[in-house]
């Protein structure tokens, strides 16, 4: 356990900015969290088909449905796996709906991915998507930190985020 504490101080992770929740039915989930917890407004449901996706190190097409809402300072992300291999489908099949990952935002995506990899954490999935409306690429990598705590860490680089948050 002491080794883990030393390791965490070496990585120096940014604060958590996102909670990722896997759902079976996006419309029902948005309705449920809006009515019961008062979360929202949620973004329009989007079909995410990343331009590039690697699952367990191999290229793999994937289709996800995604919607987000702010919950205080945290982004509450709902993800419905539709097709293809992904950590989201794996989670839904093994555990049902629930919290899958905690997301951290960074401007130094490659640097933080490299730190986590050198520290011995395995990348389960990575994706890149071009967003023409923002004229930039978004990137994400999901690291297996489940042995202690049971969750995955998502490293994200979304250059458009500041403008999106300003609208909220």
C-alpha positions in Angstrom: 0.0 0.0 0.0 2.9 2.4 0.8 4.1 1.9 -2.8 0.7 3.0 -4.1 0.8 6.2 -2.1 4.3 7.0 -3.4 3.2 6.2 -6.9 0.2 8.5 -6.7 2.4 11.4 -5.6 4.7 10.8 -8.5 1.9 10.9 -11.1 0.4 14.1 -9.7 -3.1 13.7 -11.3 -5.3 16.7 -12.1 -8.6 16.9 -10.2 -11.5 14.8 -11.3 -13.8 16.7 -13.7 -16.2 14.0 -14.8 -18.2 11.0 -13.6 -18.9 8.4 -16.3 -22.1 6.3 -15.9 -22.9 3.4 -18.2 -26.6 3.0 -19.1 -28.8 0.6 -21.1 -31.3 3.2 -22.4 -30.2 6.8 -22.8 -33.7 8.3 -23.0 -34.8 6.6 -19.8 -31.5 7.5 -18.0 -31.8 11.2 -18.9 -35.4 11.3 -17.8 -34.6 9.4 -14.6 -31.7 11.6 -13.5 -33.5 14.8 -14.5 -36.7 13.9 -12.5 -35.1 12.1 -9.5 -31.9 14.1 -8.9 -32.8 17.3 -10.7 -29.7 17.1 -12.9 -29.7 18.9 -16.2 -30.2 20.3 -18.6 -28.6 17.4 -20.4 -26.9 18.0 -23.8 -28.7 16.6 -26.8 -28.0 12.9 -27.1 -25.2 12.4 -29.6 -24.0 9.4 -31.5 -20.3 9.1 -30.9 -18.4 7.1 -33.6 -14.7 8.0 -32.9 -12.5 8.5 -36.0 -9.9 6.3 -34.2 -10.6 3.8 -31.5 -8.3 1.2 -29.9 -9.7 -1.4 -27.6 -7.2 -3.5 -25.7 -4.5 -2.1 -28.1 -6.2 -3.1 -31.3 -8.1 -0.8 -33.7 -11.8 -1.4 -33.2 -14.8 0.6 -34.5 -17.2 1.6 -31.8 -20.6 3.4 -31.5 -21.7 5.0 -28.3 -24.6 7.3 -27.4 -23.6 10.1 -25.0 -25.3 12.9 -23.1 -23.9 15.2 -20.4 -25.0 17.5 -17.7 -23.2 19.6 -15.1 -23.5 18.5 -11.5 -21.9 21.3 -9.6 -18.4 21.5 -10.9 -18.4 17.9 -12.3 -19.6 16.8 -15.7 -22.1 13.9 -15.3 -21.7 11.8 -18.5 -24.1 9.1 -19.5 -22.8 6.5 -22.0 -24.9 3.9 -23.8 -22.9 1.3 -25.7 -24.5 0.6 -29.1 -22.1 -1.4 -31.1 -18.5 -2.6 -31.1 -16.0 -3.6 -28.5 -15.5 -1.1 -25.7 -14.9 -0.9 -22.0 -18.4 0.5 -21.8 -19.9 -2.7 -23.3 -17.7 -4.8 -21.1 -18.9 -2.9 -18.0 -22.6 -3.1 -18.9 -22.3 -6.9 -19.6 -20.4 -7.7 -16.4 -22.0 -5.3 -13.9 -25.1 -3.7 -15.4 -25.6 0.1 -15.2 -23.5 2.2 -13.0 -20.4 4.4 -12.4 -17.7 3.2 -14.7 -15.0 5.9 -14.7 -13.7 9.1 -13.3 -12.4 11.6 -15.9 -9.6 14.0 -15.6 -8.9 16.8 -18.0 -5.4 17.8 -19.2 -3.8 20.0 -21.8 -0.8 17.6 -21.8 -2.6 14.5 -23.0 0.5 12.6 -24.2 2.5 13.5 -21.2 -0.1 12.3 -18.7 -0.8 9.1 -20.7 3.0 8.5 -20.7 3.2 9.0 -16.9 0.3 6.5 -16.3 1.8 4.0 -18.7 5.3 4.2 -17.1 3.7 3.8 -13.7 2.4 0.4 -14.8 -1.2 1.3 -15.5 -2.7 -0.4 -18.6 -4.6 1.5 -21.3 -7.8 -0.4 -21.9 -9.2 1.9 -24.6 -8.2 5.1 -26.4 -10.1 7.2 -28.9 -9.7 10.3 -31.0 -12.5 12.2 -32.6 -12.3 15.3 -34.9 -14.9 17.9 -34.1 -15.4 20.2 -37.1 -17.6 22.6 -35.1 -14.5 23.3 -32.9 -11.9 22.6 -35.6 -9.9 20.3 -33.2 -9.4 16.8 -32.1 -10.6 15.4 -28.8 -8.7 12.5 -27.2 -9.4 10.1 -24.4 -7.6 7.1 -22.9 -9.1 4.8 -20.3 -6.6 3.3 -17.7 -7.2 0.3 -15.6 -7.0 1.4 -12.0 -9.6 -1.2 -10.8 -7.4 -3.3 -8.5 -7.9 -0.7 -5.8 -11.2 1.1 -5.8 -12.8 -0.7 -8.7 -13.0 2.2 -11.2 -11.3 3.3 -14.4 -9.5 6.7 -14.9 -10.2 8.5 -18.2 -7.6 11.0 -19.3 -9.2 13.6 -21.6 -8.0 16.4 -23.8 -10.9 18.4 -25.1 -9.7 21.9 -26.3 -13.3 23.1 -26.7 -14.3 22.4 -23.1 -13.8 25.9 -21.7 -16.2 27.4 -24.2 -18.8 24.6 -23.5 -18.6 25.2 -19.7 -19.0 29.0 -20.2 -22.4 28.3 -21.8 -23.6 26.4 -18.7 
